[in-house]
Every structure is written in structure tokens, then in C-alpha cells.
């Protein structure tokens, strides 16, 4: 099972990189749209992510991040892609 999870993460990481290059959200949107989580789950996850990433405790963040489920990783990575693209919009 771990190999499958690792392969899935590597595929998702590759999709993230392709999305960043192409500025096409469709692949990641399809991943997120099929998740079995609520809007509240996503909001809570992103709130935790932002709060922990702003702290100086890298070990605490790493432990939290490492314990996320595959679906949670998908949400966080998708959020980072979208955020990165919005931060680099041409004026």
C-alpha cells in the first residue's frame, strides 16, 4: 500500500508541476472535485495549514504534514498551485 501511495503522490506532484507550467487547473480540479470531504473539512485543513506554516516550528509542521491523508495532501497541494499562480499574476 505504501508503494501505491508514493506512486500516487509522485503522479500528483508531476500534475502540480504541469499545472504550474500550463496554468491549467483542470487536472487538479478533477482531483479535488472527486474527494469525499466537505467544504468545512477543506476550510479547516487550510486554516491549520496556514497557521502552522506561519510558525517557526518546522518540526511541528512537518509532523502535521506527514500525517495528512492522501486526500488532504491533494487539497494542500492544489491550494499551493492556485496560490502560486495568483501571487504571480501579470499586472
C-alpha positions in Angstrom: 0.0 0.0 0.0 2.8 2.4 0.8 4.2 2.0 -2.8 0.8 2.9 -4.2 0.6 6.0 -2.0 4.1 7.0 -3.0 3.3 6.5 -6.7 0.1 8.5 -6.3 2.0 11.3 -4.6 4.6 11.3 -7.4 1.9 11.5 -10.0 0.2 14.3 -8.1 3.5 16.1 -7.8 4.0 15.8 -11.6 0.5 17.1 -12.2 1.2 20.0 -9.9 4.3 20.9 -11.9 2.5 20.5 -15.2 -0.3 22.7 -13.9 2.1 25.4 -12.9 3.7 25.4 -16.3 0.5 25.3 -18.3 -1.6 27.4 -15.9 -4.4 24.8 -16.4 -6.3 23.9 -13.3 -8.4 21.2 -14.9 -6.3 18.2 -13.8 -6.1 19.4 -10.2 -9.7 20.5 -10.2 -10.7 17.0 -11.3 -8.7 15.5 -8.4 -10.3 17.9 -5.8 -13.8 17.5 -7.2 -13.8 13.8 -6.6 -12.7 14.0 -3.0 -15.1 12.8 -0.3 -14.7 15.7 2.0 -16.9 18.6 3.0 -16.3 22.3 2.4 -15.8 22.6 6.1 -13.1 19.9 6.0 -11.3 21.9 3.4 -11.6 25.2 5.2 -10.4 23.6 8.5 -7.5 21.9 6.7 -6.4 25.2 5.0 -6.7 27.1 8.3 -4.5 24.6 10.0 -2.0 24.7 7.1 -1.8 28.4 7.1 -1.5 28.7 10.9 1.2 26.0 11.1 3.2 27.2 8.1 3.4 30.7 9.6 5.0 29.4 12.8 8.7 28.9 13.3 8.3 25.3 14.4 9.3 23.4 11.2 9.3 20.0 13.1 5.7 20.5 14.2 4.6 21.5 10.7 6.5 18.5 9.1 4.9 16.1 11.6 1.4 17.5 10.8 2.0 17.4 7.1 3.4 13.9 7.1 0.3 12.7 8.9 -2.2 14.0 6.4 -4.2 11.6 4.3 -3.9 11.3 0.6 -7.0 13.5 0.1 -5.7 16.2 2.5 -2.3 16.2 0.6 -4.3 16.7 -2.6 -6.1 19.7 -1.2 -3.0 21.3 0.2 -1.0 20.9 -3.0 -3.9 22.2 -5.1 -4.2 25.2 -2.8 -0.4 25.9 -3.2 -0.7 25.7 -7.0 -3.6 28.1 -7.1 -2.0 30.5 -4.6 1.3 30.4 -6.5 -0.5 31.3 -9.7 -2.4 34.2 -8.1 0.8 35.5 -6.4 2.5 35.7 -9.8 -0.3 37.2 -11.9 0.9 39.6 -14.5 -0.3 43.1 -13.9 
